[in-house]
Amino acid sequence: MEPEQVPPAPRRPRTEARDLERYAALFAVRTRQMRSSAMRNMMSIATRPEVISLAGGLPDTSTFPVDLFEEIASGIAADGLAGALQYGPTEGLDGLREAIPEVMAREGTGAEPEDVTVTTGGQQALDLVTRALVDPGDVLICDAPTYPGALPTFAAYQADVIQVECDSEGMKTDLLEQTLTELEAGGKRPKFIYSVPTFQNPGGMTLSLERRRQMVEIARRFEILVVEDNPYGLLRFEGDPLPSLYSIDGGGFVVYVGTFSKIVAAGLRLGWVVAPPPVRQKIVLGKQAADLCTSNLVQEFALRFLRSGLFDEYVDGLREVYRSRRDAMLGAIAEYFPHGADWSRPEGGLFVWATLPGVIDTGDLLAKALGENVAFVPGAEAFVDGRGTNSMRLNFSGVAEERIIEGVRRIGRLADRMLGLYETIANTAELPLPDGAAEAKRRQAG
Amino acid sequence: MRVALLSGGISLERSVSLQSGRRVADSLRQLGHEVVRIDPGPGLVADLTEASPEAAFIALHGRDGEDGTVQGLLELSDIPFTGPGVAACRLSSDKGLAKHVFGMEGVPTPAWFPVTEAAIRDYGAAAGLPAAVDRLGLPLVVKPASQGSALGLTVVTDPADLPAAVVTALSYGPSALLEEWVDGRELAVSVIGGGALPVIEAIPTERPTYDFEARYEIGATRFETPARLSEADRTAVERVALAACDALGCLDLARVDMLLADDGPRVIEVDPVPGLTETSLLPQAAEAAGLSFDALVDRILGLATGPDA
């Protein structure tokens, strides 16, 4: 039944200047750390269709089989509708909690269904873990660079984030140990280490086996948790899989966060967290407060998909698509990026991390790139401490190969132009130069 | 009246423009107008033809919306539009051109030197930078000629940082300015229909410079409306603001950003399409003058369509 006429929406009360001050007094202190940035304002252009966006972390959803979708949806309608439309247990549906360890087993990680909590995306798992563990001012350790989307979560709980440098083998565990020792000497014990060890976002690198063992050992010794975020582990194009931190540790100090976003569909908003029972209980209490439960309909959909026997085939297909997109991107970067650039060569996942000569600010480069309808994530977004200004994250999963190549070509050309301009100014104007640039100038002259 | 509301667009200030647009659409409907929202892109001309509006309300910021491009298209389509005309927009949106005009018309503005990518590349213009530094002194401001927000602006205190600052500024447009640093109070004067609205002072609460974040964040800058000024200062500030608008040809609508130094006001820039978001200065100034947002929108539209409309 429809009303004959939709009544007009109530007019929002006017927010004039003096009202704004009134709101300002109402905002929680933690919202001061939650601010939109110039970059995010600029990025609002990136959603336009003419823009080649290498910025998002979008999985390719175009290959999901339509007939299978219809089959699952009709199946739910035929024999599971009432349940799918109902509230469910906060921990998640039993069937899915049993199926999730089977997904994890494909990477060799064992987990007990009762330790699994289903969440609304991996992002909620991060939020719930932080909510359960972090008081304002608590220290968290994470990768440098780190997943940019984790930082607003940490900021919302007013965590004090310390980033530990990574190289091509992931977080440098000697620096991690040193950082923890210094913090301990200062009477501070971080609550957890947050890391994406496999095909890291944004860095693209993978934590080596030796460092995995060291990270777990260090966490145990300092008695702090590791939050292992593993959205991409199954998207390995080459090389041998490495054991997860969770499996090395055996579930004592490692909390494992997984998601179906990159291996089934991001639109499901479906993830999970596996945690030691005392931590799990707090997570479940937090989830009750946040949203009571994750959508039964979505859980039912994912469960039936996993049980259809077509999951592995689907992931194999994604892997093929992403592998050739990665190859296209790496080839284009090698061809078009300026001399002096360096970049990761990920064995899987969604991202390449590229670093340009230090005089290029990738925030400025983004402004130029948006002018030519290309977008990426400037490196500074992956740091809390002002590093990363000459780096960028490039996504290859969500864009077709020809567009990846064209996008990288445009970025490379613009970077070349900026570098050329810098060198022209630095070489023409008799100005004292910063150390790095002076050295580069000498090298060039020599 | 059937009004095409132009907001969004492809500039770096797209999200700000969309915010302005939402507010304006609401007011236009409240005023009894029929609103057709248009997000200018490759289909703009077709969208305008299809909408066939009696007037266009421009709530665009940044490239294309303020530099006369869209205004030129509307002129061509014979659609009356809000705000200044093509020439005034072109002059105002290039801070270098505007400063030339100020120089000719005796409007005080900080000393400056232009620098363009082409001049550096083709004529070795960078060789002139040390002389510019000598004459302007340090610190100095390097900024794009065409950006209204503080995007791309650097305050240079060490000459070694100058090349990077110039490259940054030139990332936001083909030309940039080196400008003398003026220590003074940050004032904004909104001008509508040839008259000045109450002067606003922007007082940063958290950051040293009034940057992009502060400009669009609630609580990051404190605004004092009307600014606490002596009668003599207020008169001088208003006079200079109106002179700046008169020089550029945008007395109908503009926001003039100024610095009030010990020896008088200097015009930093004139924005011919001032923001209309919740934190924008024009609506705040209008409110201080007793003009509600609806009344402000009505006035702006009225100036575009004339008394008979």
Interface residues (C-beta under 8 A of the other chain):
Chain A: R11 R12 R14 T15 E16 A17 R18 L20 Y23 A24 F27 R32 R35 S36 S37 A38 R40 N41 M42 S44 I45 R48 E50 V359 I360 D361 D364 L365 A367 K368 L370 M418 G420 L421 Y422 T424 I425 A426 N427 T428 A429 E430 L431 P432 L433 P434 A437
Chain B: I10 S11 L12 E13 R14 S15 V16 L18 D26 Q30 G41 P42 E117 I120 R121 G124 A126 A127 G128 L129 P130 V133 S149 L151 G152 D158 P159 A160 D161 L162 P163 A164 V166 V167 T168 L170 S171 Y172 D211 F212 E213 Y216 E217 I218 G219 A220 F223 T225 E278 T279 P283 Q284 E287 A288 S292 F293
